[in-house]
Amino acid sequence: MTKGEQLQHLEDLIAVAKDSELGYETAATHVGDDRLATIFADYAKQRAGFVKDLKEEVARESGEVPADNGTITGTVFRGWMSV
């Protein structure tokens, strides 16, 4: 696997982790149970940590800070969760 392929995989993981972070934030906001809201908020914070760590690894390997955008699919799903 080339360095470029490794970086692409890391960037793909960043997108998935960001989707997960934003999804849990959305769930925490819209759930009617305070206990579940706390759990979802904790998961969102954990995923934000994953995003941070992955971005640091990409920056270390490439010298560039990657975007931490999620995917279009994640955006659509979060929109559906908000309905």
C-alpha positions in Angstrom: 0.0 0.0 0.0 1.4 3.4 -1.0 1.6 6.3 1.4 -1.1 8.1 -0.7 -3.4 5.1 -0.2 -2.8 5.0 3.5 -3.6 8.7 3.7 -6.8 8.2 1.7 -7.9 5.4 4.1 -7.2 7.6 7.1 -9.2 10.4 5.5 -12.0 8.0 4.9 -11.9 7.0 8.5 -12.1 10.7 9.5 -15.3 11.1 7.4 -16.9 8.0 9.0 -15.9 9.1 12.5 -17.2 12.6 11.9 -20.5 11.2 10.7 -20.7 9.1 13.9 -19.8 12.1 16.0 -22.5 14.3 14.4 -25.0 11.5 14.4 -24.6 10.9 18.2 -24.9 14.7 18.7 -28.1 14.7 16.7 -29.5 11.7 18.7 -28.6 13.3 22.0 -30.4 16.5 21.0 -33.6 14.7 19.9 -34.0 11.8 22.3 -36.6 12.2 25.0 -34.7 10.4 27.7 -32.0 12.2 29.7 -30.1 9.1 30.4 -29.8 8.2 26.7 -29.0 11.9 25.8 -26.0 11.7 28.2 -24.9 8.4 26.7 -25.2 9.7 23.1 -23.3 12.9 24.1 -20.5 10.8 25.6 -20.3 8.8 22.4 -20.2 12.0 20.4 -17.2 13.2 22.5 -15.5 9.9 22.1 -15.9 10.1 18.3 -14.6 13.7 18.3 -11.5 12.4 20.0 -11.1 9.7 17.2 -11.4 12.5 14.6 -8.8 14.6 16.3 -6.4 11.6 16.6 -6.9 10.6 13.0 -6.4 14.2 11.8 -3.2 14.5 13.8 -1.9 11.3 12.2 -2.7 12.5 8.7 -1.0 15.9 9.5 2.1 14.0 10.8 2.3 11.9 7.7 1.4 14.4 5.1 2.2 17.8 6.6 -1.3 18.9 5.8 -4.4 19.2 8.1 -7.3 17.3 6.5 -10.9 18.5 6.5 -13.1 16.8 9.0 -16.3 16.7 6.9 -18.6 13.8 7.2 -20.2 12.1 4.2 -23.3 13.1 2.2 -25.0 9.9 3.4 -24.3 10.9 7.0 -25.8 14.3 6.4 -28.9 12.8 4.9 -29.3 10.3 7.7 -29.0 13.1 10.4 -31.6 15.1 8.5 -33.9 12.1 8.6 -33.2 11.7 12.4 -34.3 15.3 12.9 -37.7 14.8 11.3 
